[in-house]
Amino acid sequence: MLNFSKWKITIILSICLLGVWGAMPNFLSEATRAQYADLLPSKTVSLGLDLKGGVYLELGVDNAEVIRARLESISDEVKDIRRDDRLSIRQIKVNATEVSFNVRKAEDIPTVMQKLRPLTQIANPTNLIGTNKPEVEINSIGDGNITITLTEFGVDELKRQALAQVISVLGKRLDPEGTREMSMQPSGEDRVILQIPGVKEVQPIIDLINQQAVLTFHMVDDNTSPDDILQGRIRPGSMVADLYDGETYQGQIAIERRVMLTGENLKKANVTFDQNNQTVVGFTFDTAGGKKFGDITRRNIGKRFAIKLDDRVITAPVIQGVILGGSGIIQGSFSVEKADELSTLMNAGALPAKLTVLDQQLVGPDLGADNIEAGKKAIMIGFLGVIVFMILSYGRFGLAANAALIINVVMILGLLSLLSATLTLPGIAGIVLTMGMAVDANVLVFERIREEQILGRSPMNALESGYKQALSTIFDANITTFIAAALLYFLGSGPIKGFAVTLSIGIITSVFTAVVVTRLILVLWLGRKRLTKLPI
């Protein structure tokens, strides 16, 4: 156990230096990190909400709206089948969990059932148990009455997909550059926990969240005049929406209900400038969307085309000619900030349902600074206490253990940085606890060495026997603690996970430094001194 070949020493030193390399950016200014960007890792430890201050939000997802939207979609498919195949479908109704309708002619029922069969395909081909679980069930209940009902699996799958989409959309909307270090995680089947460090006002965040950003394209109903709108004379198949010129309200406009194109076909939106140097929002469709856009403009030259975001029309230009390539611009009295906000919303996509703020907290930076200061004091006091204890109890052996402890703390910081982990107050507690555990292994070894020396063993034999006999106890203690940390990580959330991460990393590094690094230091020292008695 005491033989360290050159390649073993090289590996041990390389691991220690890797930890130092990973931790270095945390001690340098941004300017210095930028200067040595090619030599140092770009990642640093992120400070959590309780240390940096910021916004905490608990959001509820309206799953009833998600289910209703899916049923409306099924209803539209039934209407499409009726129109395309000229079938005798009537009395289409959307209820709480089903769509019902009647087929007047009995001879049409087999065709209707055949056309509806694709709806019963599995909703998620990669479901865990691998069996065919349909999203809907189709039942014929006599007299031409047919119901399409969402199954329990279908409802659960809709909720899961809605939650995943909410997290994806909010991530793109609130942090399009990926630099905010915000945290989002699901809570149950209809809640999302959102934490954004460094934010000082909560209302702008809530305002951005409250926009569903459903982007649709409609033809303007030019046959309905402003006077007709005032008198409430709206033609069937049309609806009224608020019209804006950028940020300025322009009154109301009548548009056709039929959606010509949706934001699902949008590939990219960005802030740009037109030929008059006015701020505009450029957009580009994907291949399918570009083809549809070209067909729409070809058939409607000279007519007005409305772009609708949620409940407002943001622009309604006249189609001057065929627009090929799937690109266009949204003009208006936009400031650069509002144009950037609009492009961000368009790029992020639409939320699947309305979100409700169930809980909100604003953690001030002053409180965060106090927490950081308290955490620093806790680490320093714990660190100095352990160092003093080890020196007083074990002398020079204690110095070796303290050197390994310093390496241990640096390695923890380096690994947290390389993993882009977020450090919270519980995480600091995990580091302080790890420092005690790190020397605990050394205490076990040193006490064993003392016992072996009392029994009359030579220094090197006492050292080797001490490590050999203490190893099983060290590994047993740390493995059980690691299992507890793993359970905290997988079963806990938020701060509990932060504590579990730092504790788990600390267990791994402390075992390495106590069993390997400390032993290497002692072996190199004793190999030079050739003592007849160990100073322990």
Phi, psi and omega per residue, in radians:
M1 nan -0.334 -3.049
L2 -1.734 0.074 3.138
N3 -1.621 2.058 3.103
F4 -2.031 1.850 3.081
S5 -1.282 2.952 -3.104
K6 -1.080 -0.669 -3.113
W7 -1.217 -0.563 3.067
K8 -1.172 -0.756 3.119
I9 -1.091 -0.693 3.125
T10 -1.079 -0.751 -3.138
I11 -1.129 -0.779 -3.128
I12 -1.087 -0.802 3.136
L13 -1.143 -0.634 3.128
S14 -1.121 -0.723 3.114
I15 -1.107 -0.752 3.126
C16 -1.112 -0.751 3.136
L17 -1.168 -0.573 3.080
L18 -1.098 -0.706 3.079
G19 -1.105 -0.739 3.108
V20 -1.115 -0.748 3.132
W21 -1.060 -0.742 3.135
G22 -1.200 -0.539 -3.094
A23 -1.471 -0.374 -3.016
M24 -0.972 -0.751 -3.113
P25 -1.001 -0.434 -3.130
N26 -1.229 -0.332 -3.109
F27 -1.796 0.061 -3.106
L28 -1.976 2.685 3.085
S29 -1.278 2.875 3.132
E30 -1.052 -0.675 -3.134
A31 -1.118 -0.733 3.135
T32 -1.180 -0.705 3.111
R33 -1.089 -0.698 3.119
A34 -1.147 -0.622 -3.124
Q35 -1.157 -0.622 -3.115
Y36 -1.943 0.608 -3.071
A37 -1.063 -0.533 -3.118
D38 -1.358 -0.322 -3.079
L39 -1.799 -0.470 -3.057
L40 -1.952 2.670 3.058
P41 -1.156 2.621 -3.097
S42 -1.469 -0.252 -3.036
K43 -1.557 2.483 3.036
T44 -2.261 2.972 3.083
V45 -1.244 2.229 3.098
S46 -1.496 2.416 3.095
L47 -1.527 2.369 -3.137
G48 -1.311 3.116 -3.080
L49 -1.057 -0.667 -3.079
D50 -1.289 -0.239 3.121
L51 -1.812 -0.625 -3.062
K52 -1.728 -0.299 -3.018
G53 1.422 2.811 3.123
G54 2.621 -2.728 -3.019
V55 -1.980 2.369 3.010
Y56 -2.081 2.207 3.131
L57 -2.314 2.414 2.968
E58 -1.960 2.079 -3.027
L59 -1.954 2.403 3.081
G60 -1.819 2.377 3.133
V61 -1.702 2.248 3.138
D62 -1.373 1.538 -3.101
N63 -1.175 -0.455 3.091
A64 -1.072 -0.638 3.107
E65 -1.206 -0.647 3.105
V66 -1.093 -0.811 -3.141
I67 -1.124 -0.747 3.133
R68 -1.069 -0.731 3.135
A69 -1.095 -0.688 3.125
R70 -1.160 -0.703 3.111
L71 -1.154 -0.670 3.082
E72 -1.107 -0.657 3.102
S73 -1.111 -0.733 3.099
I74 -1.113 -0.716 3.104
S75 -1.043 -0.720 3.106
D76 -1.114 -0.643 3.121
E77 -1.144 -0.676 3.086
V78 -1.096 -0.724 3.121
K79 -1.133 -0.655 3.105
D80 -1.122 -0.715 3.112
I81 -1.087 -0.743 3.137
R82 -1.081 -0.744 -3.094
R83 -1.257 -0.805 -3.042
D84 -1.235 -0.626 -3.053
D85 -1.860 0.066 3.106
R86 0.892 0.935 -3.131
L87 -1.714 2.750 -3.042
S88 -1.504 0.970 3.123
I89 -1.571 2.368 -3.131
R90 -2.578 3.001 3.061
Q91 0.939 0.855 3.115
I92 -1.332 2.148 -3.097
K93 -2.303 2.506 3.083
V94 -1.909 2.086 3.123
N95 -1.880 -2.883 -3.041
A96 -1.050 -0.821 -3.093
T97 -2.305 0.273 -3.094
E98 -2.662 2.831 3.002
V99 -2.015 2.258 3.141
S100 -2.140 2.624 3.085
F101 -2.805 3.001 -3.110
N102 -2.178 2.424 3.051
V103 -1.842 1.958 -3.015
R104 -1.175 -0.739 -3.107
K105 -1.664 2.196 -3.101
A106 -1.073 -0.583 -3.114
E107 -1.202 -0.286 3.127
D108 -1.477 -0.270 -3.030
I109 -1.071 -0.806 3.111
P110 -1.036 -0.683 3.133
T111 -1.156 -0.726 3.129
V112 -1.081 -0.800 -3.134
M113 -1.087 -0.684 3.121
Q114 -1.140 -0.738 -3.139
K115 -1.172 -0.506 -3.097
L116 -1.498 -0.190 -3.049
R117 -0.974 -0.670 3.125
P118 -1.004 -0.399 3.129
L119 -1.154 -0.395 -3.081
T120 -1.565 0.116 3.074
Q121 -1.163 2.680 -3.092
I122 -1.053 2.469 -3.092
A123 -1.319 -0.538 -3.112
N124 -2.389 1.722 -3.085
P125 -1.048 -0.299 -3.097
T126 -1.845 0.478 3.131
N127 -1.091 2.708 -2.900
L128 -1.080 -0.684 -3.047
I129 -1.548 -0.105 2.982
G130 1.273 0.235 3.112
T131 -1.735 2.774 3.139
N132 -1.287 1.886 3.106
K133 -2.006 1.886 -3.105
P134 -1.277 2.615 3.086
E135 -1.335 -0.566 -3.116
V136 -2.332 2.772 3.019
E137 -2.093 2.392 -3.133
I138 -1.973 2.182 -3.087
N139 -2.259 2.358 3.010
S140 -1.751 2.073 -2.989
I141 -1.905 0.361 3.061
G142 1.663 2.700 3.138
D143 1.010 0.486 3.105
G144 1.395 0.092 -3.141
N145 -1.493 2.241 -3.107
I146 -2.236 2.406 3.074
T147 -2.125 2.466 3.038
I148 -2.037 1.933 -3.001
T149 -1.987 2.394 3.036
L150 -1.258 2.255 3.084
T151 -1.354 2.946 3.093
E152 -1.074 -0.700 3.080
F153 -1.112 -0.728 3.138
G154 -1.068 -0.727 3.118
V155 -1.143 -0.783 3.135
D156 -1.094 -0.686 -3.129
E157 -1.180 -0.682 3.079
L158 -1.067 -0.743 3.138
K159 -1.135 -0.738 -3.136
R160 -1.120 -0.791 -3.135
Q161 -1.139 -0.675 3.133
A162 -1.106 -0.737 -3.134
L163 -1.136 -0.738 3.117
A164 -1.129 -0.688 3.137
Q165 -1.189 -0.671 3.096
V166 -1.030 -0.819 -3.128
I167 -1.114 -0.726 3.131
S168 -1.126 -0.826 -3.097
V169 -1.152 -0.782 -3.138
L170 -1.132 -0.616 3.098
G171 -1.063 -0.784 3.123
K172 -1.240 -0.567 -3.066
R173 -1.366 -0.753 -3.059
L174 -1.558 -0.408 -3.103
D175 -2.471 1.124 -3.056
P176 -1.093 -0.487 -3.131
E177 -1.586 -0.180 -3.136
G178 1.221 0.529 -3.071
T179 -1.992 -0.013 -3.032
R180 -1.460 -0.225 -3.127
E181 1.033 0.586 -3.121
M182 -1.435 2.822 -3.084
S183 -2.160 2.301 3.068
M184 -2.348 2.330 3.109
Q185 -2.614 2.524 3.122
P186 -1.232 2.624 3.073
S187 -2.341 1.818 -3.046
G188 1.283 -2.717 -3.081
E189 -1.738 -0.083 -3.072
D190 -2.521 0.428 -3.141
R191 -2.397 2.625 3.095
V192 -2.290 2.289 3.072
I193 -1.713 2.148 -3.077
L194 -2.120 2.228 3.087
Q195 -2.264 2.198 -3.127
I196 -2.175 1.771 3.128
P197 -1.179 2.612 3.016
G198 1.479 -0.088 -3.138
V199 -1.512 2.332 -3.063
K200 -1.778 -0.260 3.132
E201 -2.270 2.344 -3.073
V202 -1.584 -0.508 -3.022
Q203 -1.107 -0.760 3.092
P204 -1.020 -0.596 3.101
I205 -1.167 -0.782 3.136
I206 -1.108 -0.717 3.122
D207 -1.059 -0.699 -3.139
L208 -1.211 -0.638 3.131
I209 -1.193 -0.659 -3.048
N210 -1.195 -0.227 3.099
Q211 -1.489 2.064 -3.133
Q212 -1.278 -0.459 3.095
A213 1.051 0.797 3.035
V214 -1.440 1.925 -3.077
L215 -1.731 2.135 3.118
T216 -2.381 2.735 -3.120
F217 -2.109 2.244 -3.078
H218 -2.310 2.754 2.942
M219 -1.474 2.489 3.101
V220 -1.361 2.408 3.084
D221 -1.481 1.571 -3.102
D222 -1.281 -0.188 3.119
N223 -1.446 -0.127 3.077
T224 -1.836 2.001 -3.069
S225 -1.455 2.870 3.051
P226 -0.975 -0.617 3.109
D227 -1.159 -0.687 3.083
D228 -1.051 -0.690 3.132
I229 -1.115 -0.752 3.136
L230 -1.110 -0.631 -3.115
Q231 -1.485 -0.081 3.134
G232 1.353 0.327 3.138
R233 -1.589 1.432 -3.100
I234 -1.802 2.254 -3.100
R235 -1.201 2.577 3.033
P236 -0.997 2.419 -3.119
G237 1.538 0.009 3.100
S238 -2.114 2.905 3.089
M239 -2.609 2.890 -3.108
V240 -1.872 2.393 3.103
A241 -2.404 2.708 3.071
D242 -1.281 2.410 3.140
L243 -1.907 2.318 3.134
Y244 -2.156 2.541 2.966
D245 -1.861 1.598 -3.021
G246 1.208 -1.875 -3.141
E247 -1.833 0.014 -3.036
T248 -1.794 2.243 3.133
Y249 -1.271 2.285 -3.064
Q250 -2.010 0.167 -3.095
G251 1.796 -2.740 -3.097
Q252 -1.999 2.748 -3.103
I253 -2.458 2.542 3.089
A254 -1.660 2.238 3.124
I255 -2.257 2.733 3.105
E256 -1.263 2.454 -3.141
R257 -1.168 -0.533 -3.086
R258 -1.067 2.217 3.136
V259 -1.502 2.047 -3.128
M260 -1.411 -0.573 -3.060
L261 -2.758 2.620 -3.136
T262 -2.151 2.939 3.122
G263 -1.179 -0.207 3.104
E264 -1.102 -0.430 3.141
N265 -1.573 -0.005 -3.115
L266 -1.314 2.268 3.140
K267 -1.673 -0.735 -3.082
K268 -2.805 2.548 2.999
A269 -2.315 2.497 -3.108
N270 -2.662 2.743 3.098
V271 -1.422 2.303 3.118
T272 -2.571 -2.968 -3.107
F273 -2.316 2.464 3.127
D274 -1.485 -3.006 -3.072
Q275 -1.178 -0.319 3.088
N276 -1.675 0.218 3.131
N277 1.114 0.489 3.073
Q278 -1.624 2.523 3.141
T279 -1.216 2.196 3.104
V280 -2.355 2.919 3.071
V281 -1.950 2.029 3.097
G282 -1.534 2.576 3.116
F283 -2.441 2.666 -3.136
T284 -2.375 2.317 3.098
F285 -1.607 2.827 3.001
D286 -1.289 -3.096 -3.050
T287 -1.024 -0.829 -3.131
A288 -1.138 -0.753 3.137
G289 -1.151 -0.665 3.127
G290 -1.111 -0.666 3.114
K291 -1.158 -0.775 3.110
K292 -1.074 -0.759 -3.126
F293 -1.075 -0.743 3.106
G294 -1.095 -0.745 3.124
D295 -1.121 -0.706 -3.133
I296 -1.098 -0.834 -3.119
T297 -1.168 -0.573 3.139
R298 -1.150 -0.681 -3.072
R299 -1.475 -0.207 -2.995
N300 -2.263 0.596 3.098
I301 -1.049 2.306 -3.130
G302 1.588 -0.143 3.123
K303 -1.765 2.828 -3.130
R304 -1.579 2.495 -3.066
F305 -2.146 2.107 -3.057
A306 -1.747 2.332 3.017
I307 -1.860 2.057 -3.008
K308 -1.973 2.248 3.080
L309 -2.057 1.989 -3.014
D310 0.994 -2.052 -3.052
D311 -1.818 0.242 -3.134
R312 -2.273 2.523 3.040
V313 -1.524 2.078 -3.064
I314 -1.568 -0.280 3.022
T315 -2.914 2.622 3.134
A316 -2.502 1.223 -3.083
P317 -1.364 2.848 3.033
V318 -1.504 2.334 3.113
I319 -1.302 1.948 -3.068
Q320 -1.468 -0.447 -3.114
G321 -3.024 3.137 -3.134
V322 -1.193 2.264 3.131
I323 -1.896 1.858 3.120
L324 -1.755 2.838 3.129
G325 1.601 -0.177 3.054
G326 1.261 0.462 -3.135
S327 -2.141 2.644 3.093
G328 -2.838 -3.133 3.121
I329 -2.336 2.690 3.052
I330 -1.936 1.975 -3.115
Q331 -1.690 2.755 3.122
G332 2.857 3.093 -3.141
S333 -1.443 1.210 -3.096
F334 -1.613 2.414 2.835
S335 -1.433 2.850 3.135
V336 -1.063 -0.668 -3.121
E337 -1.118 -0.798 -3.123
K338 -1.210 -0.640 3.089
A339 -1.119 -0.692 3.113
D340 -1.149 -0.704 3.107
E341 -1.098 -0.749 3.134
L342 -1.121 -0.785 -3.141
S343 -1.127 -0.629 3.099
T344 -1.108 -0.782 3.116
L345 -1.075 -0.741 -3.129
M346 -1.153 -0.714 3.139
N347 -1.194 -0.629 -3.091
A348 -1.231 -0.539 -3.114
G349 1.629 -3.117 -3.055
A350 -1.625 2.549 2.993
L351 -1.315 2.500 -3.103
P352 -1.275 -0.311 -3.108
A353 -2.803 2.910 3.119
K354 -1.218 2.466 3.099
L355 -1.857 2.465 3.112
T356 -2.037 2.307 3.104
V357 -1.392 1.915 -3.113
L358 -1.550 -0.519 -3.141
D359 -2.692 2.437 3.099
Q360 -2.463 2.440 3.119
Q361 -2.457 2.462 3.073
L362 -2.049 1.970 3.137
V363 -1.643 2.041 -3.088
G364 -1.254 2.646 3.122
P365 -1.123 -0.476 3.112
D366 -1.138 -0.746 3.091
L367 -1.130 -0.696 3.101
G368 -1.075 -0.730 3.114
A369 -1.102 -0.685 3.095
D370 -1.100 -0.706 3.127
N371 -1.143 -0.700 3.092
I372 -1.081 -0.781 -3.134
E373 -1.100 -0.746 3.112
A374 -1.117 -0.693 3.116
G375 -1.123 -0.731 3.098
K376 -1.050 -0.787 3.141
K377 -1.083 -0.738 -3.135
A378 -1.077 -0.777 3.138
I379 -1.126 -0.789 -3.107
M380 -1.126 -0.788 -3.139
I381 -1.110 -0.798 3.120
G382 -1.095 -0.738 -3.124
F383 -1.104 -0.862 -3.128
L384 -1.147 -0.668 3.127
G385 -1.070 -0.765 3.137
V386 -1.145 -0.751 -3.129
I387 -1.065 -0.838 -3.128
V388 -1.089 -0.775 -3.139
F389 -1.044 -0.790 -3.092
M390 -1.154 -0.674 3.132
I391 -1.173 -0.795 -3.125
L392 -1.140 -0.593 -3.060
S393 -1.494 -0.600 -2.990
Y394 -2.266 0.124 3.043
G395 1.038 -2.193 -3.108
R396 -1.160 -0.544 3.049
F397 -1.103 -0.637 3.086
G398 -1.109 -0.630 3.087
L399 -1.090 -0.719 3.099
A400 -1.100 -0.723 3.117
A401 -1.137 -0.660 3.130
N402 -1.173 -0.665 3.079
A403 -1.078 -0.737 3.105
A404 -1.157 -0.594 3.121
L405 -1.121 -0.729 3.102
I406 -1.079 -0.775 3.102
I407 -1.083 -0.657 3.138
N408 -1.070 -0.830 -3.132
V409 -1.103 -0.725 3.133
V410 -1.129 -0.699 3.131
M411 -1.144 -0.681 3.096
I412 -1.051 -0.829 -3.140
L413 -1.097 -0.710 3.128
G414 -1.114 -0.775 3.125
L415 -1.164 -0.694 3.080
L416 -1.056 -0.666 3.131
S417 -1.189 -0.842 -3.106
L418 -1.118 -0.489 3.119
L419 -1.561 0.006 -3.091
S420 0.964 0.657 -3.131
A421 -1.282 2.710 3.102
T422 -1.775 2.198 -3.106
L423 -1.630 2.185 3.114
T424 -2.112 3.101 3.092
L425 -1.012 -0.809 3.058
P426 -1.050 -0.545 3.080
G427 -1.128 -0.712 3.073
I428 -1.082 -0.704 3.093
A429 -1.058 -0.663 3.102
G430 -1.115 -0.664 3.110
I431 -1.154 -0.776 3.127
V432 -1.067 -0.757 3.118
L433 -1.100 -0.680 -3.123
T434 -1.107 -0.632 3.139
M435 -1.082 -0.707 3.087
G436 -1.147 -0.691 3.137
M437 -1.200 -0.548 -3.118
A438 -1.100 -0.749 -3.135
V439 -1.448 -0.299 3.111
D440 -1.044 -0.709 3.102
A441 -1.118 -0.702 3.111
N442 -1.135 -0.651 3.109
V443 -1.063 -0.769 3.121
L444 -1.048 -0.766 -3.122
V445 -1.162 -0.819 -3.073
F446 -1.115 -0.677 3.111
E447 -1.135 -0.666 3.084
R448 -1.127 -0.707 3.129
I449 -1.101 -0.721 3.091
R450 -1.018 -0.807 -3.127
E451 -1.083 -0.740 -3.127
E452 -1.160 -0.644 3.130
Q453 -1.199 -0.627 3.093
I454 -1.124 -0.571 3.128
L455 -1.315 -0.051 3.035
G456 1.726 0.191 3.121
R457 -1.286 2.698 3.078
S458 -1.212 2.827 -3.097
P459 -0.927 -0.866 -3.083
M460 -1.205 -0.658 3.102
N461 -1.175 -0.675 3.118
A462 -1.123 -0.714 3.128
L463 -1.118 -0.820 -3.116
E464 -1.141 -0.763 -3.123
S465 -1.170 -0.647 3.130
G466 -1.074 -0.794 3.125
Y467 -1.178 -0.722 -3.086
K468 -1.103 -0.739 -3.082
Q469 -1.347 -0.448 -3.097
A470 -1.531 -0.299 -3.037
L471 -1.024 -0.803 -3.091
S472 -1.071 -0.725 3.122
T473 -1.123 -0.737 -3.141
I474 -1.074 -0.842 -3.110
F475 -1.157 -0.712 3.124
D476 -1.052 -0.806 -3.106
A477 -1.117 -0.751 -3.089
N478 -1.319 -0.586 3.099
I479 -1.137 -0.762 3.126
T480 -1.124 -0.675 3.094
T481 -1.170 -0.666 3.119
F482 -1.131 -0.673 3.095
I483 -1.084 -0.744 3.107
A484 -1.089 -0.724 3.120
A485 -1.128 -0.687 3.126
A486 -1.113 -0.720 3.098
L487 -1.109 -0.716 3.095
L488 -1.070 -0.673 -3.121
Y489 -1.180 -0.834 -3.052
F490 -1.357 -0.495 -3.114
L491 -1.737 -0.341 -3.110
G492 -1.605 -3.072 3.112
S493 -2.645 2.798 3.049
G494 1.010 -2.182 -3.088
P495 -1.036 -0.567 3.134
I496 -1.086 -0.718 3.109
K497 -1.139 -0.690 3.113
G498 -1.049 -0.739 3.090
F499 -1.105 -0.762 -3.109
A500 -1.116 -0.676 -3.130
V501 -1.122 -0.892 -3.119
T502 -1.134 -0.649 3.123
L503 -1.147 -0.744 -3.133
S504 -1.116 -0.798 3.103
I505 -1.096 -0.733 -3.141
G506 -1.091 -0.638 3.113
I507 -1.103 -0.797 -3.120
I508 -1.106 -0.831 -3.105
T509 -1.216 -0.614 -3.111
S510 -1.200 -0.673 3.080
V511 -1.122 -0.735 3.134
F512 -1.101 -0.823 -3.091
T513 -1.247 -0.639 -3.117
A514 -1.276 -0.760 -3.038
V515 -1.493 -0.556 -3.042
V516 -1.863 -0.980 -3.033
V517 -1.147 -0.870 -3.139
T518 -1.037 -0.738 -3.137
R519 -1.114 -0.692 3.111
L520 -1.095 -0.765 3.134
I521 -1.070 -0.792 -3.114
L522 -1.155 -0.698 -3.131
V523 -1.145 -0.762 3.127
L524 -1.131 -0.675 -3.141
W525 -1.206 -0.850 -3.105
L526 -1.186 -0.519 3.123
G527 -1.130 -0.475 3.127
R528 -1.555 -0.622 -3.036
K529 -1.403 -0.587 -3.096
R530 0.899 0.993 -3.108
L531 -1.320 2.674 3.047
T532 -1.635 -0.290 3.109
K533 -2.556 2.385 -3.121
L534 -1.350 2.330 3.127
P535 -1.421 1.223 -3.091
I536 -2.366 nan nan
